[in-house]
Amino acid sequence: MTSFKTIEWKGRAVRLLDQTLLPGRVHYLTIRTEQEMWEAIRSLRVRGAPAIGVAAAYGMYLGTARQRPRTLAAVRAAGAEVADYLATSRPTAVNLFWALDRCRGVLDALPEGTGAAEALARLHAEAVEIHEDDVRRCDAIARHGAGLLRRARGVLTHCNAGALATAGVGTALGVIIAAAQRRKEGFIVYADETRPLLQGARLTAWELRQAGVAHRLITDSMAATVMQRGLVDAVVTGADRIAANGDSANKIGTMPLAICARHFGVPFYIAAPLSTVDFAIRSGADIPIEERAAEEVTHLGGQPIAPKGTEVFSPAFDVVPAKLIAAIITEAGVIRPPFRQGLQRARRRAG
């Protein structure tokens, strides 16, 4: 259990922990419209693929209900409009589209003659189920992954894939914290700061402190030295989208970690729910990569750190080739190469 909740349904609104203000301030937002949810997703007030999926599902319900549709056809039309709008918030996190498609599917499957009130109730119930489903998936991922780290003394992670990125205990950080709790002592986490938005420094270090897990914050460029000195026995990160062959997109800076881990003989693991696997995409070459605003690189804390007018290349994610991944940890178990077959089997087992 965590001491905070990233996302909650509160009566007629969603309560979100504003992650842009951490660690300096713990502040919750009340989201009542699809526009507010779109802004929260786009501006990273809520972030992490699973949490974005949950937020999008609630946002679709809020936006659809706000139009006060009077017939099933009107509910479907409003839902489709709101879903299309929310889908434009962030292009890479596949859980966003997965959750919206689930909600569309519920409305499409309703028999003709269903009243508008019942249709809206079913849409809300689906959003709640997506929320509760993520909690269960995170628990299973943590349980399956902790066994991989039973002999580890040090583990390195990148960005934030903890409770702040999900509705549950987290994916990669959930695995790491579960392993730390089993070990009790002699276990330390190295957390990359994660430039340019410092999710590792602001969020992962904060979560590890909340959980009472020993940790050291490092700059992204120190990771290779940490591995070279034998300070970590594994690298565990999350993912925002996984292709059918196992290529995995995650926060920019993850691919260099995988390359270094291979060089130094350190196993590199991805922890993510099966909802993050996009089976329609054959390889990482087809994963759309979001590009962020130049100010995220040229400024720090609102202050310029580069000459005015400096051109910037700022992809939000990079793609780790499947050949560099030792295993993908999912709610269905630990999947090892070849990933295409393993992911398909896990998908069938999970139903």
Backbone torsions as a table, in degrees:
resi	resn	phi	psi	omega
1	MET	NA	142.4	175.9
2	THR	-100.7	162.1	-179.2
3	SER	-88.0	4.9	-178.3
4	PHE	-144.4	162.4	176.0
5	LYS	-123.2	127.3	-178.2
6	THR	-73.0	-39.2	-177.2
7	ILE	-145.5	135.3	179.8
8	GLU	-142.1	146.6	169.8
9	TRP	-91.0	124.7	-176.1
10	LYS	-125.4	86.2	175.4
11	GLY	70.6	-93.5	-178.9
12	ARG	-118.6	18.0	-176.9
13	ALA	-150.7	170.7	176.7
14	VAL	-108.8	135.9	177.0
15	ARG	-104.4	118.0	-177.2
16	LEU	-116.9	137.3	170.4
17	LEU	-77.6	120.0	-177.8
18	ASP	-76.8	103.3	-173.6
19	GLN	-77.7	-12.2	177.8
20	THR	-71.1	-16.4	-176.3
21	LEU	-99.0	-11.7	179.2
22	LEU	-73.7	150.3	2.2
23	PRO	-90.6	-1.3	-173.7
24	GLY	-68.6	-31.1	-175.1
25	ARG	-145.0	131.4	174.6
26	VAL	-97.1	107.9	-175.1
27	HIS	-135.7	134.5	180.0
28	TYR	-105.3	138.8	176.8
29	LEU	-99.8	147.0	172.1
30	THR	-106.1	116.6	-175.9
31	ILE	-104.9	121.0	-177.3
32	ARG	-118.3	-12.5	-176.3
33	THR	-132.1	163.2	177.2
34	GLU	-68.2	-29.3	177.3
35	GLN	-66.6	-40.7	177.2
36	GLU	-65.9	-36.8	179.2
37	MET	-70.6	-40.9	177.1
38	TRP	-57.1	-46.7	-179.8
39	GLU	-64.1	-40.0	-179.6
40	ALA	-63.9	-39.0	178.5
41	ILE	-71.3	-47.2	-176.4
42	ARG	-63.9	-39.2	-175.8
43	SER	-88.6	4.6	177.2
44	LEU	69.9	22.3	172.0
45	ARG	-66.6	-34.9	166.3
46	VAL	-120.2	135.8	-174.0
47	ARG	-152.8	171.3	-172.3
48	GLY	93.2	128.7	-172.1
49	ALA	-53.2	-50.5	-178.7
50	PRO	-62.8	-42.0	-179.8
51	ALA	-65.3	-36.9	177.4
52	ILE	-62.7	-40.6	177.9
53	GLY	-61.0	-45.1	178.8
54	VAL	-63.4	-45.5	-179.9
55	ALA	-61.1	-41.8	-179.4
56	ALA	-63.9	-40.3	179.4
57	ALA	-62.4	-45.7	176.9
58	TYR	-64.7	-38.8	179.2
59	GLY	-62.5	-38.2	178.3
60	MET	-64.3	-41.8	177.8
61	TYR	-64.3	-47.1	-178.7
62	LEU	-58.7	-46.4	-178.4
63	GLY	-66.7	-38.0	179.9
64	THR	-69.1	-46.5	-179.5
65	ALA	-64.0	-32.9	-176.6
66	ARG	-66.0	-24.4	177.9
67	GLN	-79.3	-7.6	178.3
68	ARG	51.0	53.8	179.1
69	PRO	-66.3	147.8	-173.9
70	ARG	-108.3	-8.9	179.7
71	THR	-136.1	165.3	177.3
72	LEU	-60.3	-42.1	179.1
73	ALA	-60.3	-39.2	179.4
74	ALA	-69.0	-36.7	177.0
75	VAL	-63.7	-45.2	179.7
76	ARG	-62.1	-42.7	-179.4
77	ALA	-65.4	-44.1	179.4
78	ALA	-65.6	-42.2	179.3
79	GLY	-61.1	-42.7	179.3
80	ALA	-64.0	-41.0	179.6
81	GLU	-63.4	-46.2	-179.5
82	VAL	-66.6	-41.5	179.3
83	ALA	-61.7	-43.6	178.3
84	ASP	-61.2	-39.2	179.6
85	TYR	-66.0	-48.9	-178.7
86	LEU	-64.6	-29.7	-179.1
87	ALA	-65.2	-17.4	-179.9
88	THR	-85.5	-2.8	-174.2
89	SER	-69.6	-45.6	178.5
90	ARG	-148.2	130.8	-171.2
91	PRO	-87.6	-18.8	-169.7
92	THR	-93.6	-39.7	-174.8
93	ALA	-68.3	106.9	-172.5
94	VAL	-68.8	-25.0	179.4
95	ASN	-60.7	-28.1	175.8
96	LEU	-57.6	-50.1	-177.4
97	PHE	-74.8	-35.6	178.1
98	TRP	-60.2	-45.9	-178.7
99	ALA	-67.7	-43.3	178.7
100	LEU	-63.4	-38.5	178.5
101	ASP	-66.4	-38.0	176.2
102	ARG	-60.6	-43.4	-179.2
103	CYS	-68.0	-39.9	175.2
104	ARG	-60.5	-43.1	-178.1
105	GLY	-60.6	-36.7	178.2
106	VAL	-62.8	-45.1	-179.9
107	LEU	-67.0	-40.9	-179.0
108	ASP	-65.0	-29.9	-175.6
109	ALA	-83.8	-9.4	-178.7
110	LEU	-68.3	137.1	179.5
111	PRO	-68.1	147.2	176.7
112	GLU	-58.7	142.4	-176.6
113	GLY	99.1	-11.2	174.9
114	THR	-64.1	134.2	-179.8
115	GLY	-74.1	159.9	-179.0
116	ALA	-61.8	-40.9	-178.5
117	ALA	-62.7	-42.5	178.7
118	GLU	-66.3	-39.6	179.2
119	ALA	-63.1	-43.0	178.4
120	LEU	-65.7	-38.0	177.9
121	ALA	-63.7	-39.9	178.4
122	ARG	-67.5	-37.5	178.1
123	LEU	-64.3	-42.5	177.6
124	HIS	-64.9	-41.9	-180.0
125	ALA	-62.0	-34.8	178.2
126	GLU	-67.6	-40.0	177.3
127	ALA	-62.5	-41.6	177.9
128	VAL	-63.8	-41.1	179.4
129	GLU	-65.1	-40.4	176.5
130	ILE	-60.7	-40.6	177.5
131	HIS	-62.0	-52.7	-177.3
132	GLU	-67.3	-34.4	177.8
133	ASP	-62.1	-39.2	179.6
134	ASP	-65.6	-38.0	177.0
135	VAL	-58.9	-46.0	-179.8
136	ARG	-65.1	-42.5	-179.9
137	ARG	-61.6	-43.5	-179.7
138	CYS	-62.2	-42.6	178.7
139	ASP	-59.2	-42.9	-178.9
140	ALA	-68.7	-41.3	178.4
141	ILE	-60.7	-45.5	179.5
142	ALA	-60.4	-41.7	-179.0
143	ARG	-65.6	-46.0	-178.6
144	HIS	-68.4	-39.9	-174.4
145	GLY	-77.0	-29.4	-176.8
146	ALA	-59.7	-31.9	-180.0
147	GLY	-64.9	-28.6	178.8
148	LEU	-69.0	-20.5	-174.8
149	LEU	-108.8	15.6	-172.5
150	ARG	-63.7	-24.9	178.9
151	ARG	-106.0	0.8	-176.7
152	ALA	-73.1	140.4	173.7
153	ARG	-102.8	-30.7	178.6
154	GLY	-137.2	140.6	179.8
155	VAL	-134.1	139.9	178.8
156	LEU	-110.1	139.9	175.9
157	THR	-136.7	165.2	-174.6
158	HIS	-133.0	144.7	-178.7
159	CYS	60.0	-147.6	178.4
160	ASN	-134.4	119.2	176.7
161	ALA	-130.3	48.3	-178.8
162	GLY	-109.5	-154.3	-180.0
163	ALA	-61.6	-27.4	178.4
164	LEU	-68.1	-21.8	-177.3
165	ALA	-99.3	1.2	-175.4
166	THR	-142.0	-177.1	172.1
167	ALA	-95.4	-5.6	-177.2
168	GLY	-118.3	-139.9	-176.5
169	VAL	-83.5	-5.6	-179.3
170	GLY	107.4	172.7	177.7
171	THR	-103.6	-89.0	-179.1
172	ALA	-59.8	-46.3	-178.4
173	LEU	-72.4	-28.8	173.6
174	GLY	-62.3	-41.7	176.2
175	VAL	-61.2	-47.1	-176.0
176	ILE	-65.5	-44.8	-179.5
177	ILE	-66.8	-38.3	176.7
178	ALA	-61.9	-41.5	177.9
179	ALA	-65.2	-41.3	179.8
180	ALA	-63.5	-39.1	-179.6
181	GLN	-68.5	-29.5	176.2
182	ARG	-72.4	-37.8	-176.6
183	ARG	-77.6	-33.1	-179.0
184	LYS	71.2	-46.2	-179.4
185	GLU	-146.9	166.5	-180.0
186	GLY	72.9	25.0	-177.1
187	PHE	-132.8	129.7	-179.5
188	ILE	-137.7	144.5	-179.5
189	VAL	-108.8	130.7	171.8
190	TYR	-100.4	120.9	-176.2
191	ALA	-111.7	118.8	173.0
192	ASP	-63.6	141.6	177.7
193	GLU	-64.1	-33.9	176.4
194	THR	70.5	74.8	172.2
195	ARG	-71.1	151.9	7.6
196	PRO	-94.0	-8.5	-174.5
197	LEU	-103.0	3.0	168.6
198	LEU	59.9	39.4	178.8
199	GLN	-63.8	-31.6	178.0
200	GLY	-68.3	-44.2	-179.1
201	ALA	-70.9	-45.3	-174.2
202	ARG	-79.2	-38.4	-168.8
203	LEU	-108.7	-51.7	-177.6
204	THR	-65.5	-44.3	178.0
205	ALA	-61.6	-37.7	177.8
206	TRP	-64.4	-45.2	179.2
207	GLU	-63.6	-43.1	-179.8
208	LEU	-63.8	-36.9	176.4
209	ARG	-65.5	-42.1	177.4
210	GLN	-59.9	-36.7	-177.5
211	ALA	-84.5	-7.8	-179.2
212	GLY	72.0	30.5	-179.1
213	VAL	-100.4	130.2	-180.0
214	ALA	-62.0	135.3	-177.4
215	HIS	-154.4	158.1	174.1
216	ARG	-130.6	132.9	177.1
217	LEU	-89.5	133.6	178.3
218	ILE	-130.2	154.9	171.3
219	THR	-73.2	157.3	-178.0
220	ASP	-56.5	-35.4	-176.0
221	SER	-76.1	-4.3	178.3
222	MET	-92.3	-9.4	-172.6
223	ALA	-59.9	-41.6	-178.9
224	ALA	-62.6	-39.5	179.5
225	THR	-66.2	-39.0	177.6
226	VAL	-59.9	-42.6	178.3
227	MET	-69.6	-42.5	-179.0
228	GLN	-59.1	-36.2	-179.1
229	ARG	-83.5	2.2	176.5
230	GLY	72.1	27.1	-176.4
231	LEU	-84.5	-15.4	178.6
232	VAL	-128.5	146.4	-179.9
233	ASP	-106.7	-5.1	179.2
234	ALA	-163.9	155.0	170.2
235	VAL	-118.2	130.7	178.3
236	VAL	-130.5	123.5	176.3
237	THR	-131.2	169.0	173.6
238	GLY	-90.1	-165.3	176.9
239	ALA	-153.9	148.5	176.4
240	ASP	-99.8	-25.0	172.7
241	ARG	-159.5	135.2	178.3
242	ILE	-119.5	126.5	178.1
243	ALA	-75.1	166.1	-177.1
244	ALA	-59.4	-26.9	-179.1
245	ASN	-90.8	1.7	178.2
246	GLY	100.3	-12.8	173.8
247	ASP	-55.1	133.4	-170.5
248	SER	-127.1	123.2	175.5
249	ALA	-89.4	130.7	176.9
250	ASN	-145.3	178.0	-176.8
251	LYS	-50.5	139.3	-178.8
252	ILE	-50.0	134.5	-175.2
253	GLY	105.2	-8.4	179.6
254	THR	-75.6	-40.5	-179.1
255	MET	-58.8	-43.9	176.5
256	PRO	-58.7	-33.8	177.3
257	LEU	-63.0	-44.0	-179.2
258	ALA	-64.6	-38.5	178.2
259	ILE	-65.2	-45.8	178.7
260	CYS	-64.0	-40.3	-179.7
261	ALA	-61.6	-41.8	178.0
262	ARG	-62.9	-42.5	-178.5
263	HIS	-62.0	-39.5	-175.5
264	PHE	-96.8	6.0	176.5
265	GLY	72.0	30.1	179.1
266	VAL	-102.3	126.0	-179.7
267	PRO	-65.2	136.8	179.8
268	PHE	-111.3	121.4	-177.6
269	TYR	-116.5	144.5	170.0
270	ILE	-107.7	134.3	175.0
271	ALA	-119.9	120.5	-176.7
272	ALA	-163.5	150.3	175.4
273	PRO	-72.5	159.3	179.2
274	LEU	-62.9	-20.9	177.1
275	SER	-65.7	-16.2	178.5
276	THR	-84.5	-12.0	179.0
277	VAL	-83.3	122.6	177.1
278	ASP	-99.4	94.9	-175.6
279	PHE	-69.8	-12.2	178.2
280	ALA	-81.6	-11.9	-179.5
281	ILE	-104.6	121.2	-173.8
282	ARG	-71.1	-39.1	-176.8
283	SER	-149.6	172.0	-179.4
284	GLY	-63.3	-20.8	179.2
285	ALA	-62.4	-20.9	-177.1
286	ASP	-98.8	1.4	-179.7
287	ILE	-79.6	123.5	177.6
288	PRO	-70.0	133.8	-177.7
289	ILE	-110.9	119.7	179.3
290	GLU	-69.1	138.4	171.8
291	GLU	-109.0	134.4	-174.1
292	ARG	-98.7	170.4	-177.9
293	ALA	-65.1	145.4	-179.3
294	ALA	-59.2	-32.6	-177.3
295	GLU	-61.8	-22.5	178.7
296	GLU	-68.4	-21.1	178.5
297	VAL	-101.2	-38.4	-174.8
298	THR	-82.7	-11.6	-178.9
299	HIS	-127.5	152.6	176.2
300	LEU	-138.4	118.7	-177.3
301	GLY	60.6	32.1	179.4
302	GLY	82.9	-5.0	-178.6
303	GLN	-104.1	135.9	179.7
304	PRO	-67.6	137.7	177.5
305	ILE	-123.4	6.3	178.0
306	ALA	-136.9	154.9	178.6
307	PRO	-58.4	143.4	179.5
308	LYS	-57.8	134.6	179.2
309	GLY	89.6	0.9	178.8
310	THR	-63.3	129.4	177.3
311	GLU	-76.4	146.0	-173.0
312	VAL	-131.2	140.9	167.9
313	PHE	-113.9	116.8	-171.4
314	SER	-136.2	70.1	172.4
315	PRO	-69.1	138.9	-177.7
316	ALA	-79.2	-21.9	-174.6
317	PHE	-137.0	157.9	165.0
318	ASP	-127.8	170.6	-173.8
319	VAL	-116.9	123.3	177.1
320	VAL	-87.3	120.2	177.4
321	PRO	-61.9	142.4	-177.6
322	ALA	-55.9	-31.3	-176.9
323	LYS	-66.0	-15.2	178.9
324	LEU	-95.8	-3.2	-175.3
325	ILE	-99.9	124.3	-179.7
326	ALA	-75.0	-36.7	-179.7
327	ALA	-164.6	153.5	172.4
328	ILE	-111.8	122.4	-177.1
329	ILE	-94.9	117.8	-179.0
330	THR	-125.0	175.3	177.0
331	GLU	-67.8	-18.3	179.0
332	ALA	-90.5	-1.5	179.7
333	GLY	126.9	-176.0	-179.4
334	VAL	-89.6	122.8	-176.8
335	ILE	-108.2	126.0	179.0
336	ARG	-110.4	164.6	179.7
337	PRO	-59.5	151.6	-1.2
338	PRO	-75.2	130.4	-170.9
339	PHE	-73.0	-32.8	-177.4
340	ARG	-57.2	-47.8	179.3
341	GLN	-71.0	-42.0	-177.2
342	GLY	-65.0	-40.6	179.5
343	LEU	-66.9	-38.7	178.5
344	GLN	-65.0	-42.2	178.4
345	ARG	-63.2	-42.3	179.1
346	ALA	-63.1	-38.6	178.1
347	ARG	-61.5	-43.0	179.8
348	ARG	-66.6	-40.9	179.6
349	ARG	-63.0	-37.9	-177.2
350	ALA	-76.6	-14.0	178.6
351	GLY	78.6	NA	NA
